[in-house]
Amino acid sequence: MTLEKQDKHYVLQTYTRDYTNFVKGVGSRLYDENGREYIDFASGIGVNSVGHGNKTLTSALCEQAQNIIHISNLQVIEPQAKLAQKIVELSGYDMGVFFANSGAEANEGAIKIARKYGETHFDSKRYKVITLEHSFHGRTITTVKATGQESFHTPHFSPYPDGFSYEKSIKDVYKAIDKETVAVLIELVQGEGGVQPFEKTEIQALAKYLKDKKILLIVDEVQTGVYRTGEFLASNLYEIEPDIITLAKGLGGGVPIGAVMTKHKDIFSAGDHGSTFGGNYLSSAAGLAVLAVLENLYDRGVIAETHLYFEQKLEVIAKKYAMFFEKEVGLGLMRGLRAKTSNIQVSVIQNALKEGLVVLKAGRNTVRFLPSITITKDEINEGFKRFEKAMATI
Ligand SMILES: Cc1ncc(COP(=O)(O)O)c(C=O)c1O
């Protein structure tokens, strides 16, 4: 049986899969079973933040795996406490952290914190959460309902939980607030929605308004967090102080981990929330190793340099192929080219793979670039060389 047949027969077919079989990765290079090399501009949808085979990460994982992989959350877990401290210190916010295993789970935690806050802090219950129409917050029943993209609300999985509504833009959020609104949940750069950043001033004004009204601001940093937009958090870049922030993707460098952090440290009490695996020894050790690598690069100015280099290269491409792309979008190493049609988007992604370059789609017509934060100039140059080859046959 071929691998493709095996996959199709035994794995539930929830993804439209490509069947290139990657067997090895080094930095931002991937190798398939035939030894063919690919440049990775996707990093597992923004997950492999320190690339493939990073020595600091793999050594930390091997060492931790040889000692303890998992002990329940009923015991104190030293690397978990250290990771929470590191995240809080890097964020600059006075917050507490709960660890989960994915972005959706982190957002579930955020919504639970908001709901309990709304239940316990006001005379009459507040429970409604406002999100944005092009948002993406996860695939559990609640986070799919929190996701503003209508296509996700298929009747197959109904009934969904109550209390979510969607607005087209930030300025519409103000009008939608009522006395039952407890929180506004946003991404600062909408990832799945098309790599669309919001204006800093618009976000700062919203943050101030919500604070005055005692409505929580939840920032979903599942994709934007962990240096993806240049600072540790996009919230740092936007110079706001959210009430709740969620993280996942890049935090474990590929080891599943999610985190919800909040300045309302006393909302959850014992028994309110939990996770068997969340923040276990292995995933916390991964998080600590990833942050050690990235903090060092940040402090030496390497991340800023990489971001600038990638942006400049992409600008050249956007201009050169303006007949195919409307514009360049995104921030930091969360970038996209908005294609003129979705057919162009699909062809670019397929051609790129044929030329040995992995890129992603986002929204209906955006070609998305989410390289590892540790990508080198060499890898960037080679990737764009292949991208140009891919463009030759569009
Ligand atoms: C902004 C955002 N939130 C939440 C999620 C869901 O994360 P996960 O797939 O880890 O559950 C994603 C995943 O793409 C995301 O981009």
Ligand as a Chemical Component Dictionary entry (heavy atoms), coordinates in Angstrom:
data_LIG
# 
_chem_comp.id                   LIG 
_chem_comp.type                 NON-POLYMER 
_chem_comp.pdbx_formal_charge   0 
_chem_comp.three_letter_code    LIG 
# 
loop_
_chem_comp_atom.comp_id 
_chem_comp_atom.atom_id 
_chem_comp_atom.alt_atom_id 
_chem_comp_atom.type_symbol 
_chem_comp_atom.charge 
_chem_comp_atom.model_Cartn_x 
_chem_comp_atom.model_Cartn_y 
_chem_comp_atom.model_Cartn_z 
_chem_comp_atom.pdbx_ordinal 
LIG C1 C1 C 0 -5.243 33.199 15.493 1  
LIG C2 C2 C 0 -5.475 31.745 15.717 2  
LIG N1 N1 N 0 -6.182 31.354 16.780 3  
LIG C3 C3 C 0 -6.410 30.054 17.050 4  
LIG C4 C4 C 0 -5.959 29.067 16.201 5  
LIG C5 C5 C 0 -6.229 27.627 16.517 6  
LIG O1 O1 O 0 -5.066 27.014 16.938 7  
LIG P1 P1 P 0 -4.963 25.413 16.994 8  
LIG O2 O2 O 0 -5.056 24.928 15.587 9  
LIG O3 O3 O 0 -3.637 25.156 17.633 10 
LIG O4 O4 O 0 -6.086 24.938 17.828 11 
LIG C6 C6 C 0 -5.215 29.426 15.068 12 
LIG C7 C7 C 0 -4.726 28.401 14.130 13 
LIG O5 O5 O 0 -4.464 28.637 12.990 14 
LIG C8 C8 C 0 -4.969 30.793 14.820 15 
LIG O6 O6 O 0 -4.269 31.203 13.757 16 
# 
loop_
_chem_comp_bond.comp_id 
_chem_comp_bond.atom_id_1 
_chem_comp_bond.atom_id_2 
_chem_comp_bond.value_order 
_chem_comp_bond.pdbx_ordinal 
LIG C1 C2 SING 1  
LIG C2 N1 SING 2  
LIG C2 C8 DOUB 3  
LIG N1 C3 DOUB 4  
LIG C3 C4 SING 5  
LIG C4 C5 SING 6  
LIG C4 C6 DOUB 7  
LIG C5 O1 SING 8  
LIG O1 P1 SING 9  
LIG P1 O2 DOUB 10 
LIG P1 O3 SING 11 
LIG P1 O4 SING 12 
LIG C6 C7 SING 13 
LIG C6 C8 SING 14 
LIG C7 O5 DOUB 15 
LIG C8 O6 SING 16 
# 
